[in-house]
């Protein structure tokens, strides 16, 4: 089931979405979740559930992952019930917030902005009935319905929000898309990383860690579903020089993944079109930002061979496991009898007159 959900997240990129006249308001998106953002917040995700066309996603998955129709039918039912229940009770915008204050042991929490003066009671009851959120508690805090563990909810009620102006800038960079993911580390996070790992290991490109900690202020990922699929990743650096250093490190890291290493198979041997993939994923420098953009054609060319290779690897693994089971069964038979099972005697059938 987890494999199907993973493909769903990846291949949503190739599915069309429902038409939407709502224009991007990055400030409004940031404002909706701002009361729950503090100095320990490191990531924010947003999804407009009304813009997800599940039928189109499943159809595309069927095209990409051959022979997976039964599993996809199960996934469609489960995800369809989940999305349908949310949209039926008025859920449109969903935010997922990750805070270091909840790590380890606690899940990210959910923020659902409420329209008008609604108290969110109906939505909360629907959430509490869902097996997906059996460990969550939903309550109205301010003008939003918030869901999380009891410990997280207690923390949020006493939270003093921190002004994070980079959040609105990141939402703007992600664009008017159905799905956005924002990574917003703080200066304190950077200091901790520099103290723990002052230098990067050679497997990650080597050199001082400051190339990342000082060259990476925030990152925004935007997934556009309509009229054509595209993926845009934007990384904000301190300045143009920092952006160029981070770009060079990224290019070096991607190149090294295709080289023979002591602990890993060459990615170039595993992934079809590896060199083309590296070219597509190497970011371009635009002033003080790094940008990676993939259109629908790029996404299809990139994802299809990767999915096919993973499916082939999974089948090979299943075949190997079957042979192991046969060998184990023969060994278990030999223990009490002292001999392996007799080979079957095959004879030609005789014709009856």
N, C-alpha and C positions, 0 to 999 in steps of 0.2 A: 504493500500500500504506500509506503514511504517513497518508493521509486516512482510510482505513478504521480504522486503529488509533486515530486521534484521535476518530472517532465512537464507537468502542468504549469509550474512557475516559469520554467524555461521557455516552453513553446507557446505560452500566452502571447509572446512577442509576435508570433506569426498569425494570430487570430484577429479578425476584425472586431471592433467594438460597436456598441449602440451609439447612435448619433446623440450629440449633447451640445446644447447652445451655451452652456455655462462657460464664461471666459475666465482665464487664469487671474487670480488675485492672490499673489504670493504673500502679501502682507496679511490677508485674511486667514490663509492657511496657517501661517506662523502664529497669529493671534489666537486661533482656536485652541491650540495646544500649549500656548505660552504659560498658562497657570500651573502646568505640571512639569515644567522644565526648570532644572536647577543646575548647579555647577558640576553635578555628577552625571548628568545626562550625556550619553555618547552617541546615540542613534535615534532617529525618528523615521517611521514609515507611514505612508498615507496611501489609501486606496479609495477610489470612487466605485462602490459596488454596483451601481446602476450601469456602469460602462463595461461590464464583463459579460460577454456572450459565451456562455458555457457550451452551447451546442457547437459553435464554431471551433472552440478550443478542443473539444473532444474529437471532432472531425479531423482536425489537423494532427492531433496526437495519433489517431488511427493511421493516418498517412505516414507518419514518421516511424512509429513503433509497430512493425508488422507482427501479427499474431497476438496482439494484446487486447483484442476486443472484449473478452469477458472481464478482465481486470478494469478496463476503461469504463465498461458499463456500470460496474460496482462503484468506481470513483465518481462517475457522473451522478449517480443517485445520491451518494453521500454528500458531495459538494453542492449538488443542486438543492437538496433539502436544507443545507446550511445557509446558502446564499438566499434561497427563497424565504426562509424564516426571517432573516434579517431585513431584507427589503420590504417584506410584507408589513412589518411593524414600523417601518419608516426609517430604517438605518440606511444612510447614504454614504456619509464620509466616516471612515474608520482610521484611527491613528494607532500605531503601535510604538511604544516608547521603551527604550532600553536605558537603564540607569545602573551605574556601578554600585549604587546603594542597594540594589536588589541582587547583586552577584556576590557569592554563589548562592544557590538554593532557591531563589525566587524567579518566577517567569517575568518576561516583559509585561507591562500592563497596557490596557486598551483605553482609548478615549473616544467617545462617540458624542460629537456636538449635537445638542438638542435644538430643534426648530421652535421658535416662539417661546411660549411659557410652559412647554411640556415638562412633566416631572420625570419622564423616562421610565415610569413604572411598568408599562406594558412591555417595553423593550427589555428591561431588566428581568422580568419574569420569563420572557422567551429565552434570554441568555442562560438563566439559571436552570432551565429545563434541558438545555443542550448538553450532551455528554462531552462535547469538546471543551466545555468550561466548567466542569464539575468541581474544580478546585478554586474557581474564581468567585469573588463576591462583587456584586454590582451595586453601586450607589450613585446618587446624584451629588456632584460636587460642583458648585457654581452653576454654569450653564451647560454642563456636559454630564453624560453618564460615564462613569469610570469603573473598570473592572480589573481586579487583580487579587492577589492573595490577601489574607487578613493583615499580615504584617505590612505589605505594601500599601494597603488602603489606609492603615493607621499613619504611616509615614506621609502619605499624600495630603491627609487632612491637616497636618501641621506644617506642610511644606511652605517655605519662603521662596517664591520663584526667583530665578536669576535671569537677568536680561541677556539674551543671546541673539544679537542682531544678525549674526551670520545665518540663522535659520531661515529668515525671509529671503536672503540672497541665494541660499541654496535651493529653496523651493522655486525661485525664479529661474535659476539655471536648469532645474529639472524640467521646467516647461509645463504646458497644459496637457498633462498625460494622465492616464488612468491610475498609474502606479508610480510612486516616487519613494526612494530610499535615501536618507540623508545621514551622513556620518559627521559628527561634530565634536571631535576631541577638544579638551581644554588645555590651557598652558600647563596646568598641574599634571595632566596626563602625559604631556610631552616630557616634562622634567623627570617623571618617574621612569619612563621608557629609556631616557638617556642615561640614567643612573644604573638601571638594571643591565642594559645592553649597549654600551658606548660604541661598539663596532658591530657591523652586520657580518654574519657568517658568510663564507665564500659562496655557499649554495644560494644565498639571496643577493649576490652581487658584490659583497664586500664593501669596505669603506666605512666612514663614520655614519652612525645612525642619524646624525643631525641633518643629513640629506633628506631624510623622511620627516623627522620631527619638525624641522624648520621649513621644509618645502611643502608640507601638507597641512593646510589650515582647516579645510573641510572638503567633503566630496558629496556630489549629488548624482543620483542615477534616475533617469526618466525613461519610462517605457511608454511609447506611443503605439496605440493599437489601430487607429483609424485616421485617414483613409488607407494609409499604408503603414505597416509595422516598421518601427525603428527603435534603436536603443542609443541613448546618449549618456555618456559618463563625463562629468566635469569635476576636476580637482583644482581647488583654489590654492595658490602658493603665495608666499610673502611678496615676491617680486619676480621679474622675468628671469633673472639669473637662477633663482631657486627652482623655478619651473623647469628650466633647461636641465639642471642637474638631476632633478627627479625623473625627468623624461629619459635621460641617458641611463640612469639606474634601472628603470623599468625595462628598457630595451635590452640591457645586459642580462637582467633576470630572465626575461622571456627566452633569450638566446640560449642561456645555460640549461634551460629545461629540455632542450633538444640534444644536449651533449651526454655522453656516457658518464654516469656517476657511480660511486661505490655502493650506493644503496637504492638506486632506482633504475628502471628501464628507460631508455631514451624515449622521450615523448615523441620525437620525430618518427620512431618506428611504430608507435602506438596510434598516433593521430594522423589520419590521412590529410594531406595538404598542410602539414605543420608550418612550413615556412610562410605560406599564405596567411595562416591564422595569426602568426606572430606579426606580420605586416599590418593586419587589420587591427590588432589589439595594441600596437605600439602607439601611444598618444601623440598628438600634435600639440605644439606649443602655440598658444594664442595669447600674446602679451604675458600676463602673470597667471595664466591658467593652462592646465592640460586638458585636452578634449579627445575623447574617443567616440566616434559616431558610426553606427552600423545601420544600413538600411535593410529593407525586406530581402533584397537579393543577397546581401552579405550574410544576413542571419540564416537564410535557408542553406546557403553554400557552406556555412560554418557548422550548423547544428546537425544537418542530416548525416554527414559521414561520421561525426562523433557518436551520435545515437546508434547508428548501425554498428560501429565498432564495439560499443558497450554491450549491445545485444549479442554480438558474436562471442564476446568474451564470457558473457553470462552463460550462453549455451555450452561453450567449451568447459566451463567450470561444472555445469550440471552433468556433462558427459563423464568428466573425470570422477566426479562424486559417485556416479552410478557404478563405474568400474571398481572403485574402492569398496562399495557395498557388496559387490559380487565377491571380491577377494576376501572380505571379512566373513561372509557367509560360508565360503569354502573352508576357511581356517577354523571356524566354529564347528563345522561338520567333522573336520579331521581330528579335533581334540578327543572326543569320546570313541571314535572308531579306529583312529590311527591311520586312516587313508582318506584321500580326497573322494568326493562323490564320483561314481563311475560315469564315464562318458556315455552319452546316449548312442544306441546302435541304430543307425539309419539304414534302411533297406528299401529297395524299390518295391512299390506295391504290386502285388500280383493281380493279374486280370482274372475275373471270374467268368467262366463260360456258362 
